[in-house]
Amino acid sequence: MNLPAVVPTIVAAAEGGGSGLLSVDTTLVVTTLVLFVLFASVLGRFAWGPLLRIVEEREQSVRDSVSSAERSAAEARELLAKHQEMLRSAGREREEILARALKEAEQVRGELVGKARSEAEQVVSRAREQIEREKTQAIGELRAHVADIAVEAASRIVESSLTPQAQKKLVDDYIATLPGAVQRP
C-alpha cells in the first residue's frame, strides 16, 4: 500500500463519506491498521528497546542492591555474633582474673598472718629469754647485795670473834645452801 494513496482515503473517511452508523469502512480499518503497525514499529525500534533496556538495567540494579543488602545483613549478623561472643569471653576472662586475684590475695594474707605470728612468737621468745637472763642477773645481784649486807651486819655483831674473810665465807656458805643460789666469784 502506498502512503500517498492512503491519505485521501483517510480524509474522505473523516468527512463522512460512509453510509451509516453500523457500516464498516474498509479503508478506515486498513488505514488504522497500517498506522498502528507503523506506529508500533517506530515505537519498537526507537522507544521499546531503550525502555526495555532501562527497565532491565533498573531491575538488575535492584537485584544487585537486594543481594548486597542481604550480604551486608549476613555480615552484620556474623559481626554481632562475634562481638557477643567476645563480650562473653571477656566476661569469663574478667571473672577468672578476679577469682585468681582473690585467691592470690587470700594466699598473701595467709602468708602475712603466718609471718606475723612467727615474728610475734620470736619476739615473745626473745623477750622471755631476756627476762630470764635479767631475772637471773637480778637474783644474783640481790644475793650478792644481801650477802654483803649480811656480812656487814654479822661483822658488826661479831666483830671481835671472826675475821672479815671468815665472816664472808660463813655468809657465802649459807647463801649457797639456799634454793637457786648463785655462786659468787
C-alpha positions as CSV (number, residue, x, y, z in Angstrom):
1,M,0.0,0.0,0.0
2,N,1.2,3.4,-1.0
3,L,1.2,6.1,1.7
4,P,0.1,9.0,-0.6
5,A,-2.9,7.0,-1.8
6,V,-4.0,6.3,1.8
7,V,-4.1,9.9,2.9
8,P,-7.0,10.9,0.5
9,T,-8.9,7.8,1.7
10,I,-8.4,8.9,5.3
11,V,-9.6,12.4,4.5
12,A,-12.7,11.1,2.8
13,A,-13.5,8.8,5.7
14,A,-13.1,11.7,8.1
15,E,-15.6,13.8,6.1
16,G,-18.3,11.3,6.5
17,G,-18.0,9.5,3.2
18,G,-19.6,6.4,4.6
19,S,-23.1,5.3,4.7
20,G,-24.3,4.6,8.2
21,L,-23.6,4.0,11.7
22,L,-23.2,0.3,11.5
23,S,-21.4,0.1,8.3
24,V,-17.7,-0.7,8.3
25,D,-15.4,1.3,6.1
26,T,-12.6,-0.9,5.0
27,T,-10.3,1.9,4.1
28,L,-10.6,3.3,7.5
29,V,-9.9,-0.1,9.1
30,V,-6.9,-0.7,6.8
31,T,-5.6,2.8,7.3
32,T,-5.9,2.4,11.1
33,L,-4.1,-0.9,11.0
34,V,-1.4,0.5,8.8
35,L,-0.9,3.5,11.1
36,F,-0.9,1.2,14.1
37,V,1.7,-1.1,12.6
38,L,3.8,1.9,11.5
39,F,3.4,3.5,15.0
40,A,4.3,0.2,16.7
41,S,7.3,-0.4,14.5
42,V,8.6,3.1,15.2
43,L,8.0,2.8,18.9
44,G,9.5,-0.7,18.9
45,R,12.6,0.5,17.1
46,F,13.2,3.8,18.9
47,A,11.3,3.6,22.2
48,W,10.6,0.0,23.3
49,G,14.2,-1.3,23.0
50,P,15.8,1.5,25.1
51,L,12.8,1.4,27.5
52,L,13.2,-2.3,28.0
53,R,17.0,-2.0,28.4
54,I,16.4,0.8,31.1
55,V,13.8,-1.4,32.9
56,E,16.1,-4.4,32.7
57,E,19.1,-2.4,34.0
58,R,17.0,-1.0,36.8
59,E,15.7,-4.5,37.6
60,Q,19.3,-5.8,37.7
61,S,20.4,-2.9,39.9
62,V,17.6,-3.6,42.3
63,R,18.5,-7.3,42.4
64,D,22.2,-6.4,43.0
65,S,21.1,-3.9,45.7
66,V,18.9,-6.6,47.4
67,S,21.7,-9.2,47.2
68,S,24.2,-6.7,48.5
69,A,21.9,-5.7,51.4
70,E,21.4,-9.4,52.2
71,R,25.1,-10.0,52.2
72,S,25.6,-6.9,54.4
73,A,22.9,-8.1,56.8
74,A,24.5,-11.5,57.0
75,E,27.9,-9.9,57.6
76,A,26.3,-7.7,60.3
77,R,24.7,-10.7,62.0
78,E,28.1,-12.5,61.9
79,L,29.8,-9.5,63.4
80,L,27.2,-9.1,66.0
81,A,27.6,-12.8,66.9
82,K,31.4,-12.4,67.1
83,H,31.0,-9.3,69.3
84,Q,28.6,-11.0,71.6
85,E,31.0,-14.0,71.8
86,M,33.9,-11.6,72.5
87,L,31.8,-9.9,75.2
88,R,31.0,-13.3,76.8
89,S,34.7,-14.3,76.6
90,A,35.8,-11.0,78.1
91,G,33.3,-11.5,80.9
92,R,34.5,-15.0,81.6
93,E,38.1,-13.8,81.5
94,R,37.3,-11.0,83.9
95,E,35.7,-13.5,86.3
96,E,38.7,-15.7,86.1
97,I,41.1,-12.8,86.7
98,L,39.0,-11.7,89.7
99,A,38.9,-15.2,91.1
100,R,42.7,-15.6,90.7
101,A,43.3,-12.2,92.3
102,L,41.1,-13.1,95.2
103,K,42.8,-16.4,95.6
104,E,46.3,-14.8,95.4
105,A,45.2,-12.1,97.9
106,E,43.9,-14.7,100.3
107,Q,47.2,-16.6,99.9
108,V,49.3,-13.5,100.5
109,R,47.1,-12.6,103.5
110,G,47.7,-16.1,104.9
111,E,51.4,-15.8,104.4
112,L,51.5,-12.4,106.0
113,V,49.5,-13.6,109.0
114,G,51.8,-16.6,109.4
115,K,54.8,-14.4,109.1
116,A,53.4,-12.0,111.7
117,R,52.7,-14.9,114.1
118,S,56.1,-16.3,113.6
119,E,57.7,-12.9,114.2
120,A,55.5,-12.3,117.3
121,E,56.5,-15.7,118.7
122,Q,60.1,-14.9,118.1
123,V,59.7,-11.5,119.8
124,V,58.0,-13.2,122.7
125,S,60.6,-15.9,122.9
126,R,63.4,-13.4,122.9
127,A,61.6,-11.3,125.5
128,R,61.2,-14.3,127.7
129,E,64.9,-15.2,127.3
130,Q,65.9,-11.7,128.1
131,I,63.5,-11.6,131.1
132,E,65.0,-14.8,132.4
133,R,68.6,-13.5,131.9
134,E,67.7,-10.3,133.7
135,K,65.9,-12.2,136.4
136,T,68.9,-14.4,136.9
137,Q,71.2,-11.5,136.9
138,A,69.0,-9.5,139.4
139,I,68.7,-12.5,141.7
140,G,72.5,-12.9,141.6
141,E,73.0,-9.2,142.3
142,L,70.4,-9.3,145.0
143,R,72.1,-12.3,146.7
144,A,75.4,-10.6,146.4
145,H,74.0,-7.5,147.9
146,V,72.2,-9.4,150.6
147,A,75.4,-11.3,151.3
148,D,77.3,-8.0,151.6
149,I,74.7,-6.6,154.0
150,A,74.6,-9.9,156.0
151,V,78.4,-9.8,156.2
152,E,78.4,-6.2,157.3
153,A,75.7,-6.9,159.9
154,A,77.4,-10.0,161.1
155,S,80.7,-8.2,161.2
156,R,79.2,-5.6,163.4
157,I,77.7,-8.2,165.7
158,V,80.6,-10.5,165.8
159,E,83.5,-8.1,165.2
160,S,85.7,-9.4,167.8
161,S,85.4,-13.2,167.2
162,L,85.7,-13.6,163.4
163,T,87.9,-12.0,160.8
164,P,86.2,-10.4,157.7
165,Q,87.2,-13.3,155.4
166,A,85.9,-15.9,157.8
167,Q,82.6,-13.9,158.1
168,K,82.3,-13.7,154.3
169,K,82.9,-17.4,153.9
170,L,80.3,-18.1,156.5
171,V,77.7,-16.0,154.7
172,D,78.6,-17.4,151.3
173,D,78.2,-20.9,152.6
174,Y,74.8,-20.1,154.0
175,I,73.7,-18.5,150.7
176,A,74.9,-21.5,148.8
177,T,72.6,-23.7,150.8
178,L,69.6,-21.5,149.7
179,P,67.5,-22.9,146.7
180,G,68.5,-21.5,143.3
181,A,71.7,-20.0,144.8
182,V,74.2,-18.2,142.6
183,Q,77.8,-18.8,143.3
184,R,79.9,-15.7,143.8
185,P,83.3,-15.4,142.3
